Amino acid sequence: MKFLPIALLFISNIFMSFAWYGHLKNTHSALWFAIVSSWGIAFFEYCFSIPANRIGSQFFTVAQLKIIQEVITLVVFSGFSVLYLKQEFKLNYIYAFLCLIGAVYFMFKK
């Protein structure tokens, strides 16, 4: 059960990546359409993030949940930007991941 919030946060972040950045692949559509579409996608993001945080708060502190969410966000966004938006994966991403691993370590250190 402790991993359920993490799984829900992964799903939530996939939806949010599409809501925030998916429209960049089709910039020919009207801005209002991108906004309304993003709101629609973000609804599903909330359907996963709210339960993830509710369930997760039984196992983690709010600060720990936030750090978990940030790590998941970077992992999901990196995959999204490379696979969907066809952006180049850069060495800087690895350095950022290493810094986040340090943040996770300190957040969960007793």
C-alpha positions as CSV (number, residue, x, y, z in Angstrom):
1,M,0.0,0.0,0.0
2,K,3.0,2.3,0.6
3,F,3.8,2.2,-3.1
4,L,0.2,3.1,-4.3
5,P,0.7,6.9,-3.8
6,I,4.0,6.7,-5.8
7,A,2.2,4.9,-8.6
8,L,-0.7,7.4,-8.5
9,L,1.8,10.3,-8.6
10,F,3.5,8.8,-11.7
11,I,0.1,8.6,-13.5
12,S,-0.7,12.1,-12.3
13,N,2.5,13.5,-13.7
14,I,2.0,11.9,-17.1
15,F,-1.4,13.7,-17.4
16,M,0.2,17.0,-16.1
17,S,3.0,16.8,-18.6
18,F,0.5,16.6,-21.4
19,A,-1.6,19.3,-19.9
20,W,1.3,21.7,-19.5
21,Y,3.5,20.9,-22.4
22,G,1.5,18.7,-24.9
23,H,0.2,21.7,-26.8
24,L,3.7,22.7,-27.7
25,K,3.7,19.9,-30.3
26,N,0.8,21.6,-32.1
27,T,1.3,25.3,-31.8
28,H,-0.9,26.0,-34.9
29,S,-4.1,25.6,-32.8
30,A,-5.6,28.6,-31.1
31,L,-4.3,29.5,-27.7
32,W,-7.8,29.4,-26.2
33,F,-8.2,25.8,-27.4
34,A,-4.8,24.9,-25.8
35,I,-6.0,26.4,-22.5
36,V,-9.3,24.6,-22.5
37,S,-7.8,21.3,-23.6
38,S,-5.1,21.6,-20.9
39,W,-7.8,22.2,-18.3
40,G,-9.6,19.1,-19.4
41,I,-6.4,17.0,-19.1
42,A,-5.5,18.6,-15.8
43,F,-8.8,17.3,-14.4
44,F,-7.6,13.8,-14.7
45,E,-4.3,14.8,-13.2
46,Y,-6.1,15.9,-10.1
47,C,-8.1,12.6,-10.0
48,F,-4.8,10.9,-9.4
49,S,-2.8,13.4,-7.4
50,I,-5.4,14.1,-4.7
51,P,-5.8,10.4,-3.8
52,A,-2.0,10.0,-4.1
53,N,-1.5,12.7,-1.5
54,R,-4.3,11.6,0.8
55,I,-3.1,8.0,0.8
56,G,0.6,9.1,0.9
57,S,0.1,11.3,3.9
58,Q,-0.5,8.1,5.9
59,F,3.0,6.9,5.2
60,F,5.1,10.0,4.5
61,T,5.3,13.6,5.8
62,V,4.1,16.3,3.5
63,A,7.7,17.4,2.9
64,Q,8.6,13.8,1.9
65,L,5.6,13.6,-0.4
66,K,6.7,16.8,-2.1
67,I,10.2,15.5,-2.7
68,I,8.8,12.3,-4.1
69,Q,6.6,14.2,-6.4
70,E,9.4,16.4,-7.6
71,V,11.6,13.4,-8.4
72,I,8.7,11.8,-10.3
73,T,8.0,15.0,-12.1
74,L,11.6,15.2,-13.5
75,V,11.6,11.5,-14.4
76,V,8.3,11.7,-16.2
77,F,9.1,15.1,-17.8
78,S,12.5,13.9,-19.1
79,G,10.8,10.9,-20.8
80,F,8.0,13.1,-22.1
81,S,10.3,15.7,-23.5
82,V,12.5,13.1,-25.3
83,L,9.8,10.7,-26.4
84,Y,6.9,13.0,-27.2
85,L,8.4,16.4,-27.9
86,K,11.6,14.9,-29.5
87,Q,13.9,17.1,-27.3
88,E,17.5,16.1,-26.8
89,F,18.4,14.5,-23.5
90,K,21.3,16.5,-22.1
91,L,24.0,15.7,-19.5
92,N,22.6,18.5,-17.3
93,Y,19.5,16.3,-16.7
94,I,21.7,13.7,-15.1
95,Y,23.3,16.3,-12.9
96,A,19.8,17.5,-11.8
97,F,18.8,13.9,-11.1
98,L,21.9,13.5,-8.9
99,C,21.0,16.6,-7.0
100,L,17.5,15.3,-6.4
101,I,18.8,12.0,-5.2
102,G,20.7,14.0,-2.6
103,A,17.5,15.8,-1.7
104,V,15.7,12.5,-1.3
105,Y,18.5,11.1,0.8
106,F,18.4,14.1,3.2
107,M,14.6,14.2,3.3
108,F,14.3,10.5,4.4
109,K,17.4,10.5,6.6
110,K,16.4,9.7,10.2
